């Protein structure tokens, strides 16, 4: 409200506001309710001044302290307090305001909020500490005793605890235009609740026939529940004003207590403190609870959206009651309408028979050990469709370490499984293409040499015999030149088929180029390898002789044995040399490397 003014004018206005408000509140308090040693039951000026200090800019603090000092001296002197004592009381009140402001700003440099339990706690600690300092200063300067100390302590503490919060909250609501944004219904409800609190308090403290001091407590709690911290603080202020005025006039249940005025004031202070420390923290906790509830609702909404987007649901088994809860997405995964009654056994029985036992075993083991679990299986939905699902979760334990629940997620991974199958099939097909000779369907040179390397490793490690036979088609160039390349290709295919059919299980034949082939004969002694290689030669010779659509074809074979000291290249070289020997000796024959 003073942002457009110069700093000097602004400080003067804050000082004037401090002085007028402080003087009026101090005079009214001294007139309405006096305790022993001319100390009021509640000292609202302390709360009023602290509220202004929290709201005003720092440059206006000094001027406001001057205004507060002048108002305090005037009110105390006019109330009958000697000037020296009035000065002592003024110094004590100034010290409490300075100490409270310093303690609050240490923890909350920018703005103190009354909407959360921790700031409220910090505010209470700061005001109580400042009140203790003020009481010490006043007691020392006035030369009083312990009773005076505690009377002063409770008086100024109540003033700050009760008056400061509603003033600060109301000013901020005005500044942020929160009041303008409130609906008419909400404003009407607030006025009605606070008016009811005033009426209930007036009724309770205007008579002493019925013990109804509990009624204002109910009214303030209701204000806290419906209006939050502002309702609690304002309701508390209303109760304080009415109770103090009526008690000071000799009305109400506290005024008729058969004891001294000092005891009656202390009882009123105790009543107000008890009410204050019940409602203000409660209101702050209610605000936190509502914020958490709103966040939880928002988070649950996001969770539902995320589950639907990711096809992931969640479930929980109560091991004590043996019940299960499904999220909406879990129902959808199973092909059911959300809310359909299900039980634990039904959930497990949805898995196909081959997977059901495994799922039961995994969950039982997780409950026994307390470890997290994960499994994948197939469920049969109500429409008969088989879906692949993946689930993982954890075990919930009691404080004693006993398993009391299972929490897990479930995801429909059918598309992932199908895509993985397609990908694996494509990979296998690509691998076959990369390793297969397209003309004959036999392993190509790359695959054949890799197989030979693995066979050599096995022979070397286990001492098993190994032989390699290289063969090519005799006079293949003549066949191509005479009959054409198409017939030549057909001859290559027929030779490869005959050679493959003549081998044993575990042996392999591959095409390594042109009309040249390699047979890898595992676990073959020299004699056995020679028998197999000769069988291959005869199969090619006899097979093509019986076929009328291809020319007669023979092959020459070179055979080499692995002796444990050579590598694949040397073994192939020896077999190749033996092949050349077979060709020199007339072709259509087998020769073994030396």
C-alpha positions as CSV (number, residue, x, y, z in Angstrom):
1,X,0.0,0.0,0.0
2,X,3.0,2.3,0.3
3,X,5.1,1.1,-2.7
4,X,4.6,4.4,-4.7
5,X,5.7,6.6,-1.8
6,X,9.2,8.0,-1.1
7,X,11.2,6.1,1.6
8,X,10.8,8.9,4.1
9,X,7.1,9.3,3.7
10,X,6.7,5.5,3.7
11,X,8.7,5.2,7.0
12,X,6.6,8.0,8.6
13,X,3.3,6.3,7.6
14,X,4.5,3.0,9.1
15,X,5.6,4.8,12.3
16,X,2.2,6.6,12.6
17,X,0.3,3.3,12.0
18,X,2.4,1.6,14.6
19,X,2.0,4.4,17.2
20,X,-1.8,4.7,16.7
21,X,-2.5,1.0,16.7
22,X,-0.2,0.3,19.6
23,X,-1.6,3.0,21.7
24,X,-5.2,2.1,21.2
25,X,-4.6,-1.6,21.8
26,X,-2.5,-1.0,24.9
27,X,-5.0,1.4,26.4
28,X,-7.9,-1.0,25.7
29,X,-6.0,-3.9,27.2
30,X,-5.0,-2.0,30.4
31,X,-8.6,-0.8,30.8
32,X,-10.3,-4.1,30.1
33,X,-8.3,-6.8,32.0
34,X,-5.7,-6.1,34.6
35,X,-3.8,-8.6,36.5
36,X,-1.3,-8.2,39.4
37,X,1.2,-5.5,38.9
38,X,-0.9,-3.7,36.3
39,X,-0.1,-6.4,33.7
40,X,-3.0,-7.2,31.3
41,X,-4.1,-10.8,30.7
42,X,-3.2,-10.4,27.0
43,X,-1.0,-7.8,25.5
44,X,-2.2,-7.4,21.9
45,X,0.1,-4.5,21.1
46,X,3.1,-6.9,21.0
47,X,1.4,-9.0,18.4
48,X,0.2,-6.0,16.4
49,X,3.7,-4.5,16.4
50,X,5.4,-7.8,15.4
51,X,2.9,-8.2,12.5
52,X,3.7,-4.8,11.2
53,X,7.5,-5.5,11.4
54,X,6.9,-8.7,9.4
55,X,4.9,-6.8,6.8
56,X,6.8,-3.5,6.4
57,X,10.1,-3.0,4.5
58,X,13.3,-3.1,6.6
59,X,14.0,0.6,6.0
60,X,10.9,1.5,8.0
61,X,11.8,-0.6,11.1
62,X,13.7,2.2,13.0
63,X,10.9,4.7,12.6
64,X,8.4,2.1,13.7
65,X,10.3,1.4,16.8
66,X,10.2,5.1,17.6
67,X,6.5,5.2,17.2
68,X,6.0,2.0,19.3
69,X,8.1,3.5,22.1
70,X,6.1,6.7,22.2
71,X,2.8,4.9,22.2
72,X,3.9,2.5,24.9
73,X,5.1,5.2,27.2
74,X,1.9,7.2,26.7
75,X,-0.4,4.2,27.3
76,X,1.4,3.0,30.4
77,X,1.6,6.4,32.0
78,X,-2.0,7.2,31.2
79,X,-2.9,3.8,32.7
80,X,-1.4,4.8,36.0
81,X,2.1,3.3,35.7
82,X,4.9,5.5,37.0
83,X,7.1,7.0,34.3
84,X,10.3,5.1,35.2
85,X,8.4,1.8,35.3
86,X,6.7,2.7,32.0
87,X,10.1,3.3,30.4
88,X,11.2,-0.1,31.7
89,X,8.1,-1.8,30.3
90,X,8.6,0.0,27.0
91,X,12.2,-1.1,26.7
92,X,11.1,-4.7,27.5
93,X,8.4,-4.6,24.8
94,X,10.8,-3.2,22.3
95,X,13.4,-6.0,23.1
96,X,10.8,-8.7,22.5
97,X,9.8,-7.3,19.1
98,X,13.4,-7.0,18.1
99,X,14.3,-10.5,19.3
100,X,11.2,-12.2,17.7
101,X,11.8,-10.5,14.4
102,X,15.5,-11.5,14.4
103,X,14.7,-15.1,15.3
104,X,12.0,-15.4,12.6
105,X,14.2,-13.8,9.9
106,X,17.0,-16.2,10.7
107,X,14.8,-19.2,9.7
108,X,12.6,-17.4,7.1
109,X,14.5,-14.6,5.4
110,X,11.9,-13.8,2.9
111,X,8.4,-14.5,4.1
112,X,6.9,-16.4,7.1
113,X,4.1,-18.7,6.2
114,X,1.4,-19.9,8.6
115,X,0.3,-22.6,6.2
116,X,2.7,-25.4,7.2
117,X,3.5,-26.9,10.6
118,X,7.3,-26.2,10.5
119,X,7.0,-22.4,10.0
120,X,4.2,-22.3,12.6
121,X,6.5,-24.1,15.0
122,X,9.4,-21.7,14.3
123,X,7.0,-18.7,14.9
124,X,6.0,-20.2,18.3
125,X,9.5,-20.8,19.4
126,X,10.6,-17.3,18.3
127,X,7.7,-15.6,20.2
128,X,8.2,-17.7,23.3
129,X,11.9,-17.0,23.3
130,X,11.4,-13.3,22.7
131,X,8.7,-13.2,25.5
132,X,11.2,-14.8,27.9
133,X,13.8,-12.1,27.1
134,X,11.2,-9.4,27.5
135,X,10.1,-10.8,30.8
136,X,13.7,-10.9,32.0
137,X,14.3,-7.3,31.0
138,X,11.0,-6.1,32.6
139,X,11.6,-8.0,35.8
140,X,15.2,-6.8,36.2
141,X,14.4,-3.1,35.5
142,X,11.2,-3.0,37.6
143,X,12.8,-5.0,40.5
144,X,10.1,-7.6,40.5
145,X,10.0,-11.3,41.4
146,X,9.3,-14.7,39.8
147,X,5.5,-14.3,39.7
148,X,5.9,-11.1,37.8
149,X,8.3,-12.8,35.3
150,X,5.8,-15.6,34.5
151,X,2.9,-13.1,34.3
152,X,4.7,-10.9,31.9
153,X,5.9,-13.9,29.9
154,X,2.4,-15.3,29.3
155,X,0.9,-11.9,28.6
156,X,3.2,-10.8,25.8
157,X,3.5,-14.4,24.4
158,X,-0.3,-14.6,24.1
159,X,-0.3,-11.2,22.5
160,X,2.1,-12.2,19.7
161,X,0.8,-15.7,19.3
162,X,-2.8,-14.6,19.0
163,X,-2.7,-11.3,17.2
164,X,0.2,-11.6,14.8
165,X,-1.0,-14.5,12.6
166,X,-4.4,-13.1,11.6
167,X,-3.0,-9.6,10.8
168,X,-0.2,-11.0,8.7
169,X,-2.5,-13.5,6.8
170,X,-5.2,-10.9,6.2
171,X,-2.7,-8.4,4.9
172,X,-1.2,-10.9,2.5
173,X,-4.6,-12.0,1.3
174,X,-5.4,-8.4,0.5
175,X,-2.0,-7.9,-1.2
176,X,-2.3,-11.0,-3.4
177,X,-6.0,-10.2,-4.1
178,X,-6.9,-13.6,-2.7
179,X,-10.1,-12.1,-1.2
180,X,-11.1,-10.9,-4.6
181,X,-10.7,-14.4,-6.0
182,X,-12.9,-16.0,-3.3
183,X,-16.4,-16.9,-4.3
184,X,-19.4,-15.2,-2.7
185,X,-20.4,-18.5,-1.2
186,X,-17.0,-19.0,0.4
187,X,-17.0,-15.4,1.8
188,X,-20.5,-15.9,3.2
189,X,-19.4,-19.2,4.8
190,X,-16.4,-17.5,6.4
191,X,-18.5,-14.7,7.8
192,X,-21.1,-17.1,9.1
193,X,-18.5,-19.3,10.8
194,X,-16.7,-16.4,12.5
195,X,-19.9,-14.8,13.5
196,X,-21.0,-18.1,15.1
197,X,-17.7,-18.3,16.9
198,X,-18.2,-14.8,18.3
199,X,-21.8,-15.6,19.4
200,X,-20.8,-18.9,21.0
201,X,-17.9,-17.2,22.9
202,X,-20.2,-14.4,24.0
203,X,-22.7,-16.9,25.3
204,X,-20.1,-19.0,27.1
205,X,-18.4,-16.0,28.8
206,X,-21.5,-13.9,29.6
207,X,-22.9,-16.4,32.2
208,X,-21.4,-18.6,34.8
209,X,-24.4,-20.8,35.6
210,X,-23.5,-23.5,33.0
211,X,-19.9,-24.6,32.4
212,X,-19.7,-24.0,28.6
213,X,-16.1,-22.8,28.1
214,X,-15.6,-25.8,25.8
215,X,-18.0,-24.3,23.2
216,X,-15.5,-21.7,21.9
217,X,-13.0,-24.6,21.4
218,X,-15.5,-26.3,19.1
219,X,-16.2,-23.1,17.2
220,X,-12.5,-22.4,16.6
221,X,-11.8,-26.0,15.5
222,X,-14.7,-25.7,13.1
223,X,-13.2,-22.4,11.8
224,X,-9.8,-24.1,11.4
225,X,-11.3,-27.1,9.5
226,X,-13.4,-25.0,7.1
227,X,-11.2,-21.9,6.7
228,X,-7.7,-23.2,7.4
229,X,-5.0,-21.3,9.3
230,X,-6.7,-17.9,8.7
231,X,-9.9,-19.2,10.2
232,X,-8.1,-20.7,13.2
233,X,-6.1,-17.5,13.8
234,X,-9.1,-15.2,13.4
235,X,-11.4,-17.4,15.5
236,X,-8.7,-17.4,18.2
237,X,-8.5,-13.6,18.1
238,X,-12.3,-13.3,18.4
239,X,-12.4,-15.7,21.4
240,X,-9.5,-13.8,23.0
241,X,-11.2,-10.3,22.6
242,X,-14.6,-11.4,23.8
243,X,-13.3,-13.6,26.7
244,X,-10.9,-10.9,27.9
245,X,-13.5,-8.1,27.8
246,X,-16.3,-10.1,29.5
247,X,-13.9,-11.6,32.1
248,X,-12.6,-8.1,32.8
249,X,-16.1,-6.9,33.4
250,X,-16.6,-9.6,36.0
251,X,-18.8,-11.9,33.8
252,X,-18.4,-15.5,32.8
253,X,-17.1,-18.7,34.5
254,X,-13.5,-17.5,35.0
255,X,-14.5,-14.2,36.7
256,X,-16.4,-16.1,39.4
257,X,-13.5,-18.3,40.4
258,X,-13.1,-17.9,44.2
259,X,-9.5,-16.7,44.2
260,X,-7.4,-13.6,43.6
261,X,-7.5,-11.6,40.4
262,X,-4.0,-12.9,39.7
263,X,-5.2,-16.5,39.7
264,X,-8.2,-15.6,37.5
265,X,-5.9,-13.9,34.9
266,X,-3.5,-16.9,34.9
267,X,-6.4,-19.3,34.3
268,X,-7.7,-17.2,31.4
269,X,-4.1,-17.2,30.0
270,X,-3.9,-20.9,30.4
271,X,-7.3,-21.3,28.7
272,X,-6.2,-19.2,25.7
273,X,-2.8,-20.9,25.4
274,X,-4.4,-24.4,25.4
275,X,-6.9,-23.3,22.7
276,X,-4.2,-21.6,20.6
277,X,-1.8,-24.6,20.7
278,X,-4.6,-26.9,19.7
279,X,-6.1,-25.0,16.8
280,X,-3.2,-23.3,15.0
281,X,-1.1,-26.4,14.5
282,X,-4.2,-28.3,13.6
283,X,-5.1,-25.8,10.9
284,X,-1.5,-26.0,9.4
285,X,-1.7,-29.8,9.4
286,X,-5.1,-29.7,7.7
287,X,-3.6,-27.5,5.0
288,X,-0.7,-30.0,4.5
289,X,-3.2,-32.9,4.5
290,X,-5.3,-31.2,1.8
291,X,-2.3,-30.4,-0.3
292,X,-1.1,-34.0,0.0
293,X,-4.5,-35.3,-0.9
294,X,-4.6,-33.0,-3.9
295,X,-1.1,-34.2,-5.0
296,X,-2.1,-37.8,-4.4
297,X,-5.2,-37.4,-6.5
298,X,-3.1,-35.7,-9.2
299,X,-0.5,-38.5,-9.0
300,X,-3.1,-41.2,-9.2
301,X,-4.5,-39.5,-12.3
302,X,-1.1,-39.5,-13.9
303,X,-0.5,-43.1,-12.8
304,X,-3.7,-44.2,-14.5
305,X,-2.7,-42.3,-17.7
306,X,0.8,-43.7,-17.6
307,X,-0.5,-47.3,-17.1
308,X,-2.9,-47.0,-20.0
309,X,-0.2,-45.5,-22.2
310,X,2.4,-48.2,-21.3
311,X,-0.1,-51.1,-21.0
312,X,1.2,-51.5,-17.4
313,X,-1.1,-52.2,-14.5
314,X,-0.5,-52.8,-10.8
315,X,-1.9,-55.3,-8.3
316,X,-1.5,-56.0,-4.6
317,X,-2.2,-59.2,-2.6
318,X,-3.1,-58.9,1.1
319,X,-1.5,-62.0,2.6
320,X,-3.3,-61.5,5.9
321,X,-6.9,-61.3,4.4
322,X,-6.0,-63.2,1.3
323,X,-7.5,-60.6,-1.0
324,X,-6.2,-59.0,-4.2
325,X,-6.6,-55.5,-5.7
326,X,-6.2,-54.7,-9.4
327,X,-5.8,-51.4,-11.1
328,X,-8.0,-50.6,-14.0
329,X,-5.2,-51.4,-16.5
330,X,-4.7,-54.8,-14.9
331,X,-8.3,-55.6,-15.6
332,X,-7.8,-54.5,-19.2
333,X,-4.7,-56.7,-19.6
334,X,-6.9,-59.6,-18.5
335,X,-9.7,-58.6,-20.8
336,X,-12.1,-57.8,-17.9
337,X,-14.2,-54.8,-17.1
338,X,-12.7,-52.7,-14.3
339,X,-14.3,-53.6,-11.0
340,X,-15.1,-57.2,-11.8
341,X,-14.8,-59.3,-8.6
342,X,-11.5,-61.3,-8.7
343,X,-9.6,-63.3,-6.0
344,X,-6.0,-64.4,-5.6
345,X,-6.6,-67.9,-7.0
346,X,-8.4,-66.6,-10.0
347,X,-5.5,-64.3,-10.8
348,X,-3.0,-67.2,-10.8
349,X,-5.4,-69.5,-12.7
350,X,-5.5,-67.2,-15.7
351,X,-2.0,-68.4,-16.6
352,X,-1.9,-71.3,-19.0
353,X,-1.2,-74.7,-17.4
354,X,2.5,-74.8,-18.5
355,X,3.2,-71.4,-16.8
356,X,0.9,-71.6,-13.8
357,X,3.1,-73.8,-11.6
358,X,6.1,-71.7,-12.3
359,X,4.3,-68.5,-11.3
360,X,3.1,-70.1,-8.0
361,X,6.6,-71.3,-7.3
362,X,8.2,-67.8,-7.9
363,X,5.6,-66.0,-5.8
364,X,5.9,-68.6,-2.9
365,X,9.7,-68.2,-3.0
366,X,9.5,-64.4,-3.0
367,X,7.2,-64.5,0.1
368,X,9.5,-67.0,1.8
369,X,12.7,-65.0,1.2
370,X,11.3,-61.5,1.0
371,X,13.2,-60.8,-2.2
372,X,11.9,-59.0,-5.3
373,X,10.5,-61.2,-8.1
374,X,10.0,-61.1,-11.8
375,X,8.4,-63.6,-14.2
376,X,6.9,-63.8,-17.7
377,X,4.1,-66.1,-18.8
378,X,1.0,-66.5,-20.9
379,X,-2.5,-65.8,-19.7
380,X,-5.7,-66.9,-21.3
381,X,-8.2,-64.1,-21.4
382,X,-12.0,-64.6,-21.1
383,X,-12.3,-64.4,-24.9
384,X,-9.8,-67.3,-25.3
385,X,-7.0,-65.1,-26.6
386,X,-3.5,-65.9,-25.3
387,X,-1.5,-62.9,-24.2
388,X,2.1,-62.7,-23.0
389,X,2.5,-60.7,-19.7
390,X,5.5,-59.7,-17.6
391,X,5.2,-59.1,-13.9
392,X,7.7,-57.9,-11.3
393,X,7.3,-56.6,-7.8
394,X,8.3,-56.8,-4.1
395,X,7.2,-58.1,-0.8
396,X,5.7,-55.9,1.9
397,X,6.7,-56.7,5.4
398,X,5.4,-55.8,8.8
399,X,7.6,-54.2,11.5
400,X,8.3,-57.6,12.8
401,X,9.7,-58.7,9.3
402,X,6.7,-60.9,8.4
403,X,5.4,-60.8,4.9
404,X,2.0,-59.2,4.8
405,X,1.5,-58.3,1.2
406,X,2.8,-58.6,-2.4
407,X,2.9,-55.6,-4.7
408,X,3.6,-56.0,-8.3
409,X,3.1,-54.7,-11.8
410,X,1.8,-56.5,-14.9
411,X,2.5,-55.5,-18.5
412,X,1.1,-56.9,-21.7
413,X,4.3,-57.8,-23.7
414,X,2.6,-59.7,-26.4
415,X,3.7,-57.3,-29.1
416,X,7.2,-57.3,-27.7
417,X,7.3,-61.1,-27.7
418,X,5.9,-61.2,-31.3
419,X,8.3,-58.5,-32.4
420,X,11.2,-60.4,-30.8
421,X,10.2,-63.6,-32.6
422,X,10.0,-61.7,-35.9
423,X,13.4,-60.1,-35.2
424,X,14.9,-63.4,-34.3
425,X,13.5,-65.0,-37.4
426,X,14.9,-62.2,-39.5
427,X,18.2,-62.4,-37.8
428,X,18.3,-66.2,-38.3
429,X,17.3,-65.7,-42.0
430,X,20.0,-63.1,-42.4
431,X,22.5,-65.3,-40.7
432,X,21.5,-68.2,-43.0
433,X,21.9,-66.0,-46.0
434,X,25.3,-64.8,-44.8
435,X,26.5,-68.4,-44.1
436,X,24.8,-70.2,-47.0
437,X,25.9,-70.7,-50.6
438,X,22.9,-69.6,-52.6
439,X,23.4,-72.0,-55.5
440,X,23.7,-75.2,-53.5
441,X,22.2,-74.4,-50.1
442,X,25.4,-75.7,-48.5
443,X,27.5,-73.7,-46.0
444,X,29.6,-71.1,-47.8
445,X,33.3,-70.5,-47.5
446,X,32.9,-68.2,-44.5
447,X,30.7,-70.6,-42.6
448,X,32.8,-73.7,-43.5
449,X,36.1,-72.2,-42.4
450,X,34.4,-71.0,-39.1
451,X,33.1,-74.6,-38.5
452,X,36.6,-75.9,-39.2
453,X,38.1,-73.6,-36.6
454,X,35.6,-74.8,-34.0
455,X,36.2,-78.4,-34.9
456,X,40.0,-77.9,-34.5
457,X,39.5,-76.4,-31.1
458,X,37.4,-79.4,-30.0
459,X,40.0,-81.9,-31.5
460,X,42.8,-80.0,-29.8
461,X,41.1,-79.9,-26.3
462,X,39.7,-83.4,-26.3
463,X,42.2,-85.3,-28.5
464,X,39.5,-86.4,-30.9
465,X,40.5,-87.3,-34.5
466,X,39.7,-84.9,-37.3
467,X,40.0,-85.1,-41.1
468,X,39.4,-82.7,-44.0
469,X,38.7,-83.7,-47.5
470,X,38.8,-81.2,-50.4
471,X,37.2,-82.2,-53.7
472,X,36.3,-80.6,-57.0
473,X,34.4,-81.6,-60.1
474,X,36.5,-83.2,-62.8
475,X,36.6,-81.4,-66.2
476,X,34.1,-78.9,-65.0
477,X,35.2,-76.2,-67.5
478,X,34.5,-78.7,-70.3
479,X,31.0,-79.3,-69.0
480,X,30.3,-75.5,-68.9
481,X,31.8,-75.0,-72.4
482,X,29.9,-78.0,-73.9
483,X,26.5,-77.8,-72.2
484,X,26.3,-74.2,-70.9
485,X,26.5,-72.5,-67.5
486,X,22.9,-73.5,-66.6
487,X,23.8,-77.2,-66.9
488,X,27.0,-76.4,-65.1
489,X,25.1,-74.9,-62.2
490,X,22.8,-77.9,-62.2
491,X,25.8,-80.2,-62.0
492,X,27.1,-78.3,-59.0
493,X,23.8,-78.6,-57.2
494,X,23.5,-82.4,-58.0
495,X,27.1,-83.0,-56.7
496,X,26.5,-81.1,-53.5
497,X,23.3,-83.1,-52.8
498,X,25.0,-86.4,-53.4
499,X,28.0,-85.5,-51.3
500,X,25.8,-84.2,-48.4
501,X,23.7,-87.4,-48.5
502,X,26.8,-89.6,-48.2
503,X,28.2,-88.0,-45.1
504,X,27.5,-89.1,-41.5
505,X,25.8,-87.0,-38.8
506,X,28.2,-84.5,-37.4
507,X,30.2,-84.2,-40.6
508,X,29.8,-81.2,-42.9
509,X,30.3,-80.3,-46.5
510,X,30.6,-76.8,-47.7
511,X,31.2,-75.0,-51.0
512,X,34.3,-72.8,-50.8
513,X,34.3,-71.5,-54.4
514,X,33.5,-72.5,-58.0
515,X,33.4,-76.2,-58.3
516,X,35.4,-76.8,-55.1
517,X,34.0,-78.3,-51.9
518,X,35.3,-79.1,-48.4
519,X,34.2,-82.0,-46.2
520,X,35.0,-81.8,-42.5
521,X,34.9,-85.3,-40.9
522,X,34.8,-85.1,-37.1
523,X,35.9,-88.0,-34.9
524,X,37.3,-89.8,-37.9
525,X,40.4,-92.0,-37.9
526,X,42.4,-92.3,-41.0
527,X,40.6,-95.4,-42.1
528,X,37.2,-94.1,-41.2
529,X,37.8,-90.8,-43.0
530,X,39.0,-92.6,-46.1
531,X,35.9,-94.8,-46.1
532,X,33.6,-91.8,-45.8
533,X,35.5,-89.8,-48.5
534,X,35.4,-92.8,-50.9
535,X,31.7,-93.1,-50.3
536,X,31.2,-89.5,-51.3
537,X,33.2,-90.1,-54.5
538,X,31.2,-93.1,-55.4
539,X,27.9,-91.4,-54.6
540,X,28.7,-88.6,-57.0
541,X,29.9,-91.0,-59.8
542,X,27.0,-93.4,-59.5
543,X,24.3,-90.8,-58.9
544,X,25.1,-88.7,-62.0
545,X,25.5,-91.8,-64.1
546,X,21.9,-92.8,-63.3
547,X,20.5,-89.3,-64.3
548,X,19.9,-88.6,-67.9
549,X,19.4,-84.8,-67.7
550,X,23.0,-84.0,-66.6
551,X,26.3,-85.2,-68.0
552,X,28.2,-87.9,-66.2
553,X,30.3,-86.3,-63.5
554,X,33.1,-87.4,-61.3
555,X,35.1,-85.8,-58.5
556,X,38.7,-86.0,-57.3
557,X,39.3,-85.9,-53.5
558,X,42.3,-84.9,-51.4
559,X,42.2,-86.1,-47.8
560,X,44.3,-84.7,-44.9
561,X,44.4,-85.8,-41.2
562,X,44.8,-83.4,-38.2
563,X,47.9,-84.5,-36.2
564,X,47.5,-82.0,-33.4
565,X,50.3,-79.6,-34.5
566,X,48.8,-77.6,-37.4
567,X,46.3,-74.9,-37.9
568,X,43.3,-74.8,-40.3
569,X,45.2,-73.2,-43.1
570,X,47.9,-75.8,-43.0
571,X,45.4,-78.6,-42.8
572,X,43.5,-77.3,-45.9
573,X,46.8,-76.9,-47.7
574,X,47.7,-80.5,-47.2
575,X,44.3,-81.6,-48.4
576,X,44.7,-79.4,-51.4
577,X,48.0,-80.9,-52.2
578,X,46.5,-84.4,-52.0
579,X,43.7,-83.2,-54.4
580,X,46.3,-82.2,-57.0
581,X,47.9,-85.6,-56.6
582,X,44.5,-87.3,-57.3
583,X,44.1,-85.2,-60.5
584,X,47.6,-86.0,-61.7
585,X,46.9,-89.7,-61.1
586,X,44.0,-89.6,-63.5
587,X,41.1,-88.0,-61.6
588,X,38.0,-89.7,-60.2
589,X,40.0,-91.0,-57.3
590,X,40.9,-90.3,-53.6
591,X,44.4,-89.5,-52.4
592,X,45.5,-89.0,-48.8
593,X,48.1,-86.4,-47.8
594,X,51.5,-87.7,-46.7
